[in-house]
Amino acid sequence: MHKTTNLGCLLLVYTLLTACGTGQRKQTIVISNPTNQDRHELVAIPYAEWTGAFGTESVFKIVDASRGLEIPYQLETKGTPSTQHILLEVTVPASERIMLTVEKSVPAPVRARTYARYVPERYDDFAWENDVVAFRMYGKALEGRPDDAHGLDLWSKRTTDLVVDKWYANGDYHTDHGEGMDYYSVGMTLGAGDIAPFTDDTIVFSKHYRQYEIVDNGPLRSTFKLTYEPWQVGTRTVSVTKQFTLDAGSQLNRVDVTYSVDGEGVLPVAIGVARREQPGNLMQEEQAGIFGYWEPEIGNHGITGVGVILEKGGFSGFGELSNQYLAFTEATEGTPLTYYVGGAWNRGGTYTSAEAWFDYLHAFKERLASPLNVEIN
């Protein structure tokens, strides 16, 4: 590393700033991109590391030193009474790094770009969204109704505004009024990538979720948990908790699924995606742990892409039923199984072809394998 000396004050370029004449050191954050793709995403700094470097000031702003732009951030609690991480929304060019400084001044307000809530007025739905896509899971009150459905529902958006409250209030979200719509058909499938035990060539569905807990709720990341009551899978009693995390700008949720299993500790499971009658485009990469589906156009509503990515390792195989595609893996009792799932709409304007959507899934998997490197110096 190149060093220069000026009147006894040492300057370490990019990583350490020294205020010459005072000996006061100003610490910085350096974020490096190890991949050959431009990155725009959230990075998390443990709060203990943050306070060790920058103190416990409650009023501060973070600035990209090279561009002079303020960096939006969120204090993540992970459901505890205190801050656990500082989440920074950063843009880092391919194979480059950026340097951030922390200033003791009032930050600009951060516009909420993620949101999650329980929807008791619509049969116990739980709905959530970010600035590019929205989702919902079905609750107890929907069970047994003629319009009952089972898996993950996907709402198509072409606005960066948050729409969940507005669409539920209007009650006409199956029609596109310029912001998008819910035209995704779930039915009695796992929908856009829900998960369930798979035994004797059969998906063993649970009932709908029974409890919810909102862990963090924006402005840049929303996290919540859904808990399901026990049900029988063959001779074993199984229960599950699913934790969903959605970041601003991401097409995909992170899903941490923890099964409790009586008896044998390994449970075969399937992640399912509703299958349409007309042919679409499939990407099934078993060893890489990637599944992609670019649906046929449904009526005059456009085209939906759905994707499923295992955080680590590959799928044990793929299968299909008359109404859904399946990606197989195993869950271990008490150990979270992590995968990413979500979708895109061609009328959103960003992913308008199967090739573009599958490229996004490949790039997402690469980012998981090579996270941004964060250093405080």
Residue, then its C-alpha position, 0 to 999 in steps of 0.5 A: m500500500h502506498k504511503t506518504t508522510n506530511l509533517g509527521c501525519l501518516l495518510l493511508v490512501y483509501t483506507l485511513l484518513t488523518a487530520c494533519g496537524t491535529g493527529q485526529r483519525k477519521q475512520t471510513i468504510v471501504i466496500s469492495n466488489p469481487t465480481n465482474q458485475d455492477r452491484h446495487e444492494l444492501v450490506a449489513i454492518p454489525y452494530a457492535e462493529w459500527t459503534g466501536a468505530f463511530g460511537t453511539e451517535s444517534v444522528f449521523k449521515i453516510v456519504d460516498a466520498s468519491r461521488g459526494l452522494e448520501i447513502p440511505y441506511q436502515l437500523e435493523t433490529k431483527g425483532t429485538p429491542s436494540t439495533q443489530h445491524i446498520l443496513l447500507e444501500v450501496t452501488v459498487p461498480a464491477s471489480e471496484r470499491i467505494m469509500l464511505t465517510v460518516e458525518k455527525s449531521v442530520p441525514a436526509p429522510v429515506r423513502a420507504r421502499t419495503y413494507a409488510r402487514y397483516v391484512p385481516e380485512r381480506y381473510d387473514d392475508f399477509a402481504w408484503e412488497n418492495d419497489v418492484v414486486a409484491f407478494r402475499m400468503y393466505g391465512k386461516a380465514l380463507e380455508g374452506r372457501p370456494d376461492d381458497a388457494h394455497g401457495l405464494d401469490l405474486w403481484s405484478k407492479r410497474t410502479t416504484d410506489l408501495v401499493v399494498d394498502k391502496w390496492y386492498a382499499n380499492g379492492d380492484y387489484h385484479t385490474d391494471h389501472g396503470e400500477g400493475m395487478d394481481y393476475y397470478s393464479v395460485g390455486m391448489t399449488l405452491g404458487a410462486g415458490d412456496i415449500a412443503p414436504f414431499t413424500d410418496d410422490t405427493i405434496v403434503f400441504s399444511k393448513h394456512y399460517r396461524q401466527y405472524e411476527i413482523v421483525d423489521n419493516g422498512p424503509l429498505r428491508s422488511t422481515f417477518k415470520l409466519t408460523y404453521e400449526p403441526w400436521q401429519v406427514g406420513t407417520r411423523t408430526v411436522s411444524v414449520t416457521k417461515q421467515f421472509t426477508l425482502d430488500a428494496g430493489s430485489q426481485l427475490n425474497r430470502v426465505d429461511v424455513t425451519y421445520s420441527v420433525d418428530g422422529e427422523g430428522v431429515l425431511p424431503v421437501a419440494i419448492g413448487v411453481a404453478r405450471r401453466e397450460q401453454p408451454g413457457n421457458l424453463m431453466q433447471e440447473e440442478q447442481a447450481g441450485i437454480f430454477g427459472y420459469w418464464e410463463p406463457e402470456i396469460g390473456n392480455h395481462g403480460i408475462t410473469g417470470v418466477g425464480v427459485i435459488l438455493e443459497k447453498g448447493g444444488f437441488s436433488g432433482f426436478g419433477e413436475l405434476s400436471n399443475q406445477y413444477l417441483a424442485f427437490t431438496e431436504a430439510t434437517e430438523g431444527t436447521p434453517l433451509t435458506y432459499y430465494v424466491g420471487g418474480a418479475w413482470n415483463r410490463g415492469g420494463t426491466y425483464t422483458s424476455a426469458e433470457a433477461w430473467f434467467d440472466y438475472l437469476h444467474a447474476f443473483k446466484e453469483r452475488l450470493a457466492s461472492p458477497l461485497n466485502v466491507e471493511i472499517n478502517 
